[in-house]
Amino acid sequence: MAGESAAIARDQLVADLSSLGLQPGQDLLIHSSLRRIGPIAGGAATLLAAIMDVAGPMATLVVPTGTTWNSFTSRAFFNETAGRNAEELARYIATMPGFDPATTPSAGVGVFAEHVRTFPGAHRSAHPQSSFAAVGQRARDAMSVHDLDCHLGERSPLGWLYKAGAAVVLLGVSYCVCTAFHLAEYRVAGVLPRREYRCFTASGGVRTTRTFTDIDLIDEDFELIGAALEATTWPDAATAPRHSRVGMAPATLLPMRTAVDFARSWLAEHRRQKHDG
């Protein structure tokens, strides 16, 4: 591994990703922290190039590119507007941008995800709050369905990734950001409550308010799900999570079906207890 003071080169990342278990042609959902991976020569562009080297031209690489500043119902909105009076709140809302999938930057998902979003030939899904971006062989197909009332369910890129047999890659981040677990929330029928969401979209310079109902997404227990998943004995290596290091960061690779199916079982037990109790 690279030392703390040495820039990490592309060939080192290729070796690390191969040791982690990435396979040619494997579709990937990638969550990453460049800071934790360490100083990479060339930054996000080098990391993407290294992943492409290992995954090859047939793979589709997907990252979350969600937005928060166009939403009335996000934590970012509530944190930013806490304590404002009615006039101040109205002024703030007047300056909120609408979401345009072609131009709106992602928020809070890291430098690497934003690099993928702006990479030549990348495609982005249309959801105004929970979009994804993809590059690779089937990027357009992966991003083609993302219904407004389905943040992270079957009718989102997560549904496509699950059906495609993709893998989840966590590079320097923990299970707390494992977006695949949200797909499991939609599969816990009759347990999870629903709520209203509101946000702005933009088209042709016109801002529009969009209101829709979807499940109440919760990620506070994702670390608990990850810990339980890691404590499980898996029947074979093909279904088990794999661990190594990429650069200076711990890294995890696991089949998306493992992540979602395990989380569904965990949520069905623990969230039901929470709501029933």
FITI-210323 format. One record per residue (C-alpha): residue in three letters; y, z, x; residue number from 1. Coordinates in steps of 0.05 Angstrom, whole numbers. Layout:
// FITI-210323
  code   north      up    east  pos
   ALA       Y       Z       X  NUM
...
***
This chain:
// FITI-210323
  code   north      up    east  pos
   MET       0       0       0    1
   ALA      71     -11      21    2
   GLY     108      47      52    3
   GLU     166      79      17    4
   SER     218      44      60    5
   ALA     185     -25      63    6
   ALA     200     -79      13    7
   ILE     137     -97     -25    8
   ALA     119    -170     -17    9
   ARG      88    -218     -67   10
   ASP      21    -221     -31   11
   GLN      15    -145     -32   12
   LEU      28    -145    -107   13
   VAL     -25    -199    -116   14
   ALA     -75    -157     -78   15
   ASP     -57     -95    -118   16
   LEU     -61    -130    -185   17
   SER    -128    -160    -166   18
   SER    -154     -91    -147   19
   LEU    -131     -65    -215   20
   GLY    -176    -116    -248   21
   LEU    -131    -172    -274   22
   GLN    -172    -234    -287   23
   PRO    -154    -308    -288   24
   GLY    -138    -332    -358   25
   GLN    -130    -262    -386   26
   ASP     -74    -254    -437   27
   LEU     -33    -192    -421   28
   LEU      15    -144    -456   29
   ILE      56    -115    -398   30
   HIS      97     -51    -395   31
   SER     129     -36    -329   32
   SER     179       4    -288   33
   LEU     204     -34    -227   34
   ARG     236      29    -200   35
   ARG     169      65    -198   36
   ILE     133       6    -168   37
   GLY     182      10    -110   38
   PRO     229     -37     -75   39
   ILE     201    -106     -88   40
   ALA     226    -164     -45   41
   GLY     256    -209     -99   42
   GLY     251    -157    -154   43
   ALA     227    -176    -224   44
   ALA     219    -249    -205   45
   THR     169    -232    -151   46
   LEU     129    -186    -196   47
   LEU     124    -241    -249   48
   ALA     104    -292    -197   49
   ALA      50    -245    -171   50
   ILE      22    -233    -241   51
   MET      22    -308    -253   52
   ASP     -15    -318    -187   53
   VAL     -71    -271    -210   54
   ALA     -73    -288    -284   55
   GLY     -66    -363    -272   56
   PRO     -36    -419    -314   57
   MET     -81    -408    -375   58
   ALA     -58    -337    -388   59
   THR      -3    -315    -436   60
   LEU      41    -258    -412   61
   VAL      77    -217    -464   62
   VAL     130    -163    -458   63
   PRO     168    -121    -510   64
   THR     241    -143    -518   65
   GLY     263     -98    -575   66
   THR     335     -83    -592   67
   THR     368     -20    -619   68
   TRP     443     -31    -620   69
   ASN     441     -77    -681   70
   SER     405     -25    -723   71
   PHE     432      27    -772   72
   THR     366      65    -770   73
   SER     349      70    -695   74
   ARG     353     132    -653   75
   ALA     405      97    -610   76
   PHE     450      88    -671   77
   PHE     443     160    -694   78
   ASN     455     187    -624   79
   GLU     516     143    -613   80
   THR     548     159    -680   81
   ALA     533     233    -686   82
   GLY     596     272    -702   83
   ARG     639     211    -719   84
   ASN     682     214    -782   85
   ALA     680     160    -835   86
   GLU     736     118    -803   87
   GLU     705     122    -733   88
   LEU     637     104    -761   89
   ALA     665      44    -797   90
   ARG     699      19    -733   91
   TYR     634      28    -695   92
   ILE     594     -10    -746   93
   ALA     645     -66    -746   94
   THR     631     -78    -672   95
   MET     554     -77    -677   96
   PRO     524    -143    -657   97
   GLY     475    -184    -698   98
   PHE     408    -202    -668   99
   ASP     399    -274    -645  100
   PRO     331    -285    -613  101
   ALA     360    -337    -566  102
   THR     415    -295    -536  103
   THR     410    -221    -552  104
   PRO     389    -180    -492  105
   SER     331    -131    -498  106
   ALA     347     -56    -496  107
   GLY     310       1    -463  108
   VAL     248     -38    -442  109
   GLY     264     -49    -369  110
   VAL     287    -102    -320  111
   PHE     221    -138    -318  112
   ALA     218    -149    -393  113
   GLU     289    -177    -393  114
   HIS     270    -224    -336  115
   VAL     211    -251    -376  116
   ARG     256    -260    -437  117
   THR     303    -304    -396  118
   PHE     250    -341    -356  119
   PRO     250    -417    -365  120
   GLY     202    -437    -420  121
   ALA     197    -366    -449  122
   HIS     189    -357    -524  123
   ARG     213    -298    -564  124
   SER     191    -271    -632  125
   ALA     242    -268    -688  126
   HIS     241    -195    -709  127
   PRO     312    -167    -704  128
   GLN     289     -98    -679  129
   SER     219    -104    -649  130
   SER     216    -172    -616  131
   PHE     171    -193    -559  132
   ALA     177    -249    -508  133
   ALA     122    -290    -476  134
   VAL     110    -341    -421  135
   GLY      48    -381    -408  136
   GLN      -4    -426    -440  137
   ARG       1    -401    -512  138
   ALA      69    -367    -511  139
   ARG      96    -406    -571  140
   ASP      35    -389    -613  141
   ALA      37    -316    -592  142
   MET     109    -310    -615  143
   SER     106    -354    -677  144
   VAL      92    -299    -729  145
   HIS     135    -236    -733  146
   ASP     152    -219    -805  147
   LEU     213    -177    -820  148
   ASP     173    -123    -857  149
   CYS     122    -118    -801  150
   HIS     153     -87    -739  151
   LEU      89     -80    -699  152
   GLY      31     -95    -745  153
   GLU     -17    -152    -759  154
   ARG      39    -201    -774  155
   SER      71    -190    -706  156
   PRO      53    -212    -635  157
   LEU      10    -149    -629  158
   GLY     -36    -178    -683  159
   TRP     -41    -242    -643  160
   LEU     -56    -205    -578  161
   TYR    -111    -164    -610  162
   LYS    -145    -226    -638  163
   ALA    -137    -262    -571  164
   GLY    -174    -206    -534  165
   ALA    -114    -190    -490  166
   ALA    -108    -131    -443  167
   VAL     -53     -79    -437  168
   VAL     -22     -68    -369  169
   LEU      18      -4    -353  170
   LEU      54     -10    -287  171
   GLY      88      55    -268  172
   VAL      93      77    -340  173
   SER      50     123    -383  174
   TYR      16     115    -450  175
   CYS      80     140    -484  176
   VAL     105      67    -483  177
   CYS      38      35    -501  178
   THR      62     -10    -558  179
   ALA      -9     -28    -576  180
   PHE     -18      41    -607  181
   HIS      33      21    -660  182
   LEU     -15     -33    -685  183
   ALA     -65      23    -698  184
   GLU     -13      58    -742  185
   TYR     -16      -1    -790  186
   ARG     -91       4    -793  187
   VAL     -93      76    -817  188
   ALA     -92      57    -890  189
   GLY     -59     105    -939  190
   VAL     -40     157    -888  191
   LEU      27     139    -858  192
   PRO      92     141    -898  193
   ARG     140      83    -905  194
   ARG     216      81    -900  195
   GLU     275      35    -904  196
   TYR     304      -1    -843  197
   ARG     371     -35    -837  198
   CYS     399     -79    -783  199
   PHE     444    -139    -769  200
   THR     422    -210    -752  201
   ALA     467    -267    -729  202
   SER     464    -342    -739  203
   GLY     519    -392    -727  204
   GLY     569    -337    -714  205
   VAL     556    -303    -781  206
   ARG     530    -231    -782  207
   THR     482    -213    -838  208
   THR     455    -145    -860  209
   ARG     380    -144    -866  210
   THR     344     -88    -905  211
   PHE     269     -80    -908  212
   THR     214     -29    -917  213
   ASP     159     -16    -866  214
   ILE     117      42    -842  215
   ASP     152     101    -808  216
   LEU     135      86    -735  217
   ILE     123     147    -692  218
   ASP     108     149    -617  219
   GLU     115     224    -602  220
   ASP      39     232    -599  221
   PHE      23     171    -557  222
   GLU      14     213    -494  223
   LEU     -38     255    -532  224
   ILE     -74     191    -553  225
   GLY     -74     167    -482  226
   ALA    -101     233    -456  227
   ALA    -157     232    -507  228
   LEU    -173     160    -490  229
   GLU    -177     177    -416  230
   ALA    -223     236    -430  231
   THR    -272     192    -468  232
   THR    -336     167    -435  233
   TRP    -339      92    -446  234
   PRO    -406      56    -452  235
   ASP    -389       1    -402  236
   ALA    -335     -22    -353  237
   ALA    -314     -78    -399  238
   THR    -286     -30    -451  239
   ALA    -261      26    -405  240
   PRO    -191      34    -376  241
   ARG    -184      17    -303  242
   HIS    -137      51    -254  243
   SER    -107      33    -187  244
   ARG     -38      28    -156  245
   VAL      11     -29    -156  246
   GLY      62     -20    -102  247
   MET      78      54    -103  248
   ALA      62      64    -177  249
   PRO       0      85    -215  250
   ALA     -25      28    -258  251
   THR     -73      23    -317  252
   LEU    -108     -37    -346  253
   LEU    -147     -32    -411  254
   PRO    -171     -80    -465  255
   MET    -123     -82    -523  256
   ARG    -182     -73    -571  257
   THR    -201      -9    -535  258
   ALA    -129      17    -541  259
   VAL    -120      -1    -614  260
   ASP    -189      18    -640  261
   PHE    -188      85    -605  262
   ALA    -118     100    -629  263
   ARG    -137      82    -700  264
   SER    -193     133    -700  265
   TRP    -149     186    -668  266
   LEU     -92     174    -717  267
   ALA    -138     174    -777  268
   GLU    -160     244    -759  269
   HIS     -97     276    -730  270
   ARG     -42     244    -771  271
   ARG     -80     255    -835  272
   GLN     -86     329    -817  273
   LYS     -11     330    -804  274
   HIS       8     299    -871  275
   ASP     -45     336    -911  276
   GLY     -29     403    -879  277
***
